[in-house]
Amino acid sequence: MRLVLAAITLLLASCVSAPVTDPARLPAGAWELDGEHTSVTWQVRHLGLSWYTARFDGVRASLEFDPVRPEDAELTAIVDAASVSTGDPDFDELLRGSGWLDAADHPEIVFVSERIVVTSEVTGEVHGLLTLKGVTRPVIMETEFYGGVFNPLVRRNMLGFRGYFEIDRTQFDIGRLPGNFIGDTVRLSIEAEFIARD
């Protein structure tokens, strides 16, 4: 039975075409994040020696997309602050605390788009508001559109994006250590797949 399922999966996978990057050829409508194929990582400079890298494991998002007017797309993303993951459980608990992310009082990190600037056929800037630790500030997320495909395994259309932006952690009152120990700039990178809602 497992061999039969594996064969069917391989057959369906072979039917997947190359992603379409022309928005006009993609369906309009509402999309939700496919959490199994999404990652949110962050980096901060450590002692000026490296970019320390960790992630958030809990994230959800919704996207409203019109292929005729891609600049009118609307994106809302919510990250579970307590899902911070460094590979060190003790350090994770420290980061969840009041001096850092304060996950108990501010459990959600929220990004809401306000406008989108299309900069090329596959790139754009998503201007929006980021709320982190109770502080809301404007940010610009640089995006790259990987395209869309029909996924025969789930029988729905899917879209893929990359997002990147930087923040100054001191503007959100994150961390008590000075910038020469831990850098003030935090890099956030998102690899996201969205799946069409039923």
C-alpha positions as CSV (number, residue, x, y, z in Angstrom):
1,M,0.0,0.0,0.0
2,R,2.8,2.4,0.8
3,L,4.4,1.7,-2.5
4,V,1.1,2.5,-4.3
5,L,0.7,5.8,-2.4
6,A,4.4,6.7,-3.1
7,A,3.8,6.0,-6.8
8,I,0.7,8.1,-6.9
9,T,2.5,10.9,-5.1
10,L,5.4,10.8,-7.6
11,L,2.9,10.7,-10.5
12,L,1.1,13.8,-9.2
13,A,4.3,15.6,-8.4
14,S,5.5,15.0,-12.0
15,C,2.4,16.9,-13.2
16,V,3.3,20.1,-11.4
17,S,4.2,22.8,-14.0
18,A,6.7,25.5,-13.5
19,P,5.4,28.5,-11.5
20,V,3.6,31.2,-13.3
21,T,5.0,34.7,-12.4
22,D,2.6,36.8,-14.5
23,P,0.0,38.0,-12.0
24,A,-2.6,38.4,-14.8
25,R,-2.5,34.6,-15.3
26,L,-3.2,33.8,-11.6
27,P,-6.6,33.5,-9.9
28,A,-8.0,36.3,-7.8
29,G,-9.3,35.8,-4.3
30,A,-8.4,35.0,-0.7
31,W,-5.4,33.0,0.3
32,E,-4.1,31.7,3.6
33,L,-0.6,30.8,4.7
34,D,0.6,27.3,4.3
35,G,2.4,27.0,7.6
36,E,4.1,23.7,6.7
37,H,6.0,25.4,3.9
38,T,6.7,28.7,5.5
39,S,9.7,29.9,7.6
40,V,10.3,33.2,9.6
41,T,13.9,33.7,10.6
42,W,15.6,36.6,12.3
43,Q,19.2,37.6,12.7
44,V,21.1,40.0,15.0
45,R,24.7,40.9,15.1
46,H,26.6,39.2,18.0
47,L,29.8,40.9,19.2
48,G,30.3,42.1,15.7
49,L,31.5,38.6,14.9
50,S,28.5,37.0,13.3
51,W,24.8,37.3,12.5
52,Y,23.1,35.1,15.1
53,T,20.2,33.4,13.5
54,A,17.0,32.0,15.0
55,R,13.4,31.7,14.1
56,F,9.7,31.9,15.0
57,D,7.7,28.7,14.7
58,G,4.2,30.0,15.0
59,V,2.9,32.2,12.2
60,R,-0.3,32.7,10.3
61,A,-1.3,35.1,7.5
62,S,-4.0,36.0,5.0
63,L,-3.7,37.6,1.6
64,E,-6.3,39.2,-0.6
65,F,-5.0,39.2,-4.2
66,D,-6.4,40.6,-7.5
67,P,-4.2,39.7,-10.5
68,V,-5.5,42.8,-12.4
69,R,-4.3,45.1,-9.7
70,P,-1.5,43.4,-7.7
71,E,-0.6,46.7,-6.0
72,D,-4.0,46.5,-4.2
73,A,-3.2,43.2,-2.5
74,E,-3.8,43.2,1.2
75,L,-1.6,41.2,3.6
76,T,-2.0,40.5,7.3
77,A,0.6,38.4,9.2
78,I,0.6,37.4,12.8
79,V,3.6,35.8,14.6
80,D,3.3,34.0,18.0
81,A,5.9,35.8,20.0
82,A,6.2,32.8,22.4
83,S,7.2,30.6,19.4
84,V,10.7,32.1,19.3
85,S,13.2,29.3,18.8
86,T,16.9,29.4,19.1
87,G,17.7,25.8,19.8
88,D,18.4,26.7,23.4
89,P,15.3,26.3,25.6
90,D,16.7,28.5,28.4
91,F,17.6,31.3,26.1
92,D,14.1,31.0,24.5
93,E,12.6,31.6,27.9
94,L,14.8,34.6,28.4
95,L,13.7,36.1,25.0
96,R,10.0,35.5,25.9
97,G,10.5,37.6,29.0
98,S,9.6,41.2,29.7
99,G,13.1,42.5,28.8
100,W,12.9,41.2,25.3
101,L,9.7,40.1,23.5
102,D,7.4,40.2,26.6
103,A,5.3,37.4,25.1
104,A,3.0,37.2,28.1
105,D,1.7,40.7,27.8
106,H,2.2,41.0,24.0
107,P,1.6,37.5,22.6
108,E,1.3,38.6,18.9
109,I,3.7,40.3,16.5
110,V,1.4,41.8,13.8
111,F,2.2,43.2,10.3
112,V,-0.6,44.8,8.3
113,S,0.0,46.1,4.8
114,E,-1.0,49.6,3.9
115,R,0.1,49.9,0.3
116,I,2.2,48.0,-2.2
117,V,4.7,49.4,-4.7
118,V,5.4,47.1,-7.7
119,T,9.1,47.5,-8.6
120,S,9.5,44.9,-11.3
121,E,7.7,41.9,-12.8
122,V,8.6,39.8,-9.7
123,T,9.6,42.3,-7.0
124,G,7.8,44.9,-4.8
125,E,7.7,46.8,-1.6
126,V,5.0,46.2,0.9
127,H,4.6,49.3,3.1
128,G,2.8,48.5,6.4
129,L,2.7,48.8,10.1
130,L,4.5,46.4,12.4
131,T,3.3,46.0,16.0
132,L,5.8,44.5,18.3
133,K,5.8,44.5,22.1
134,G,2.9,47.0,22.0
135,V,4.8,49.5,19.8
136,T,3.6,50.2,16.2
137,R,5.9,51.5,13.6
138,P,6.0,51.7,9.8
139,V,8.2,49.3,8.0
140,I,8.9,48.4,4.3
141,M,9.1,44.8,3.4
142,E,11.0,44.0,0.2
143,T,9.3,41.1,-1.6
144,E,10.1,38.7,-4.4
145,F,7.3,36.8,-6.1
146,Y,8.2,33.2,-6.9
147,G,5.0,32.6,-8.8
148,G,1.9,30.4,-8.5
149,V,1.1,26.8,-9.4
150,F,-1.8,24.4,-9.1
151,N,-0.8,21.7,-6.5
152,P,-2.5,18.4,-7.5
153,L,-1.7,16.9,-4.1
154,V,-4.1,19.3,-2.4
155,R,-6.1,20.2,-5.5
156,R,-5.7,23.9,-4.9
157,N,-3.7,26.8,-6.3
158,M,-0.7,28.1,-4.4
159,L,1.5,31.2,-4.4
160,G,5.1,31.7,-3.2
161,F,6.9,34.8,-1.9
162,R,10.1,35.9,-0.2
163,G,9.9,38.9,2.2
164,Y,12.7,40.8,3.9
165,F,12.9,43.8,6.2
166,E,15.0,45.3,9.0
167,I,14.1,46.9,12.3
168,D,15.9,48.7,15.0
169,R,15.2,46.7,18.2
170,T,15.7,49.7,20.4
171,Q,12.7,51.4,18.8
172,F,10.5,48.6,20.1
173,D,12.3,48.4,23.5
174,I,13.7,45.0,22.9
175,G,16.7,43.9,24.9
176,R,18.8,45.6,27.5
177,L,22.2,45.0,26.1
178,P,24.1,47.7,24.3
179,G,24.6,47.7,20.6
180,N,28.3,46.8,20.8
181,F,27.4,43.5,22.4
182,I,24.2,42.8,20.4
183,G,23.5,44.9,17.3
184,D,20.5,47.2,17.2
185,T,19.6,46.0,13.7
186,V,17.4,42.9,13.4
187,R,17.0,41.3,10.0
188,L,13.7,39.4,9.3
189,S,13.4,37.0,6.4
190,I,10.2,35.2,5.4
191,E,9.8,32.3,2.9
192,A,6.1,31.9,2.5
193,E,3.6,29.8,0.5
194,F,0.0,30.7,0.4
195,I,-2.8,28.3,-0.5
196,A,-6.1,29.4,-2.1
197,R,-9.1,29.2,0.3
198,D,-11.9,26.8,-0.5
